Amino acid sequence: VFQSDLNPRKPSLVLETSVRVSCLALSLRSPVLTCLLNGQSGLMCVAFHPQNPAIVAAGSFNGEVFVWDTEPSDYRFLSSGIGDYFHREPVTQVAWVYDIQAADYNIASVSGDGKILFWRLRDKLAFPVEGYVMHLPRPSGSNQDEAQAQVIGGKALGFSSIDKASRAFVVGSEGGAVARCFAKSGGNARSSDFKGDKKWTATAARLLGKLPAAKLAAARRQVEAHATAKRSKEVTLATVYEAKLDPATLFSSAMDFVFEPHGAPVYGVSFSPFRKSVFLTASADGTARVYSTLQREPLLSLEVAPAAAYLYAAEWSRTRPMTFAAAGEDGNVYVYDLKVDRVAPVVVLSGKDPVADPAASAATSKATAEPMFALDFNPKQRNFLAAGDAAGVVHIWKLSWQLANFQRGEGELLEALELNG
């Protein structure tokens, strides 16, 4: 199981993804499989729509983004393509992101090819509505062209759930870099800003409007020349891509600030549901870190456990501002309560088979614990925590009352942690 997600509208449903089985929908109320969603290739990540529990997005090993609408009366399956304007390597994370201009949720995807792409359901994933490349910021005073800057592969992606108007997000990379990015607004470009013989649709104008002024005029001429060759009076999003602009021109860098890096790949990024500038990372260097988007150095760096080795996921509690969990290679889930202890986990949840013989040897016992790849807190049934392991097994734990319920004063403690470190 590579990634899991609990349904925000139906908290008894949990999704798990696997390269072998694709996507499973499971119910906490029944041991019976609720739904099996098959894609065209193995799946790496999954996310429920924040408002419509029937819609599921996923990213594939081949680089496609998939969407299922599982309503029996209106079943749909959508798939993106593979190419220069799409992903060419496994999609490592997908997320639903509110687009304040369109007043709807789009899908964001990140891949090892260094691209971050945004998709609309109404376009049926035909083309991304905007895209960025993970170019490392150029050194101060450098004359290097942005397109020549180093591109790093993406592993994790995080957006703040409490600031829908923000265009900022955080990415974690294969090399350990953690960076803040800004999705450009397109200079408030509208169809009316592209006056001339051709009528530009809002999405086409918005995509091209993100280009710097020095590149915009030439790109517009190339697109309109293609539209003329097709005898089309309208420039749509498809027209822009069919004009075959250089991807390095169309997809600029979104990175504007790099935090102190991890020493190995960053597999998880999770924003606090209580403070929009605080986020959590999990890395293969064995540490979980708490950062603020306002400073380079982490607020906290926790070596979870020597035995944990790689950390594959980390998530904030939806109900406790000072509580989060991290999933380890050793098959354990480590739950931290920073109100109680800022060094060690307060609970370690084991993924070992609970019916295993307690008298078994250490080697045999260790073999029953598979690495934990996926982790999520239930958004409404606050005392449930779900995780998925390398063997495809879904584990669900019921947390104590103290770990599941808000504690007096901890909102102020999280604020103090960010302000004072």
Secondary structure as UniProt FT lines:
FT   STRAND          3..6
FT   TURN            11..12
FT   STRAND          13..18
FT   TURN            19..21
FT   STRAND          22..27
FT   TURN            28..29
FT   STRAND          30..37
FT   STRAND          43..48
FT   TURN            53..54
FT   STRAND          55..60
FT   TURN            61..62
FT   STRAND          65..69
FT   HELIX           72..74
FT   STRAND          76..79
FT   TURN            84..85
FT   STRAND          91..99
FT   TURN            100..103
FT   STRAND          104..111
FT   TURN            112..113
FT   STRAND          115..119
FT   HELIX           121..123
FT   TURN            124..125
FT   STRAND          130..133
FT   TURN            140..141
FT   HELIX           146..148
FT   STRAND          154..158
FT   TURN            161..162
FT   TURN            164..165
FT   STRAND          168..173
FT   TURN            174..175
FT   STRAND          178..182
FT   TURN            187..188
FT   HELIX           191..193
FT   STRAND          199..200
FT   HELIX           202..208
FT   TURN            209..210
FT   HELIX           213..229
FT   TURN            230..231
FT   STRAND          234..235
FT   HELIX           237..242
FT   TURN            243..244
FT   HELIX           247..250
FT   STRAND          252..253
FT   STRAND          255..258
FT   STRAND          266..271
FT   TURN            276..277
FT   STRAND          278..283
FT   TURN            284..285
FT   STRAND          287..292
FT   TURN            293..294
FT   STRAND          300..303
FT   HELIX           306..308
FT   STRAND          311..316
FT   TURN            321..322
FT   STRAND          323..328
FT   TURN            329..330
FT   STRAND          332..337
FT   TURN            338..340
FT   STRAND          347..350
FT   TURN            354..355
FT   TURN            358..359
FT   HELIX           362..367
FT   STRAND          372..377
FT   TURN            382..383
FT   STRAND          384..389
FT   TURN            390..391
FT   STRAND          394..398
FT   HELIX           401..404
FT   TURN            408..409
FT   HELIX           410..420
//
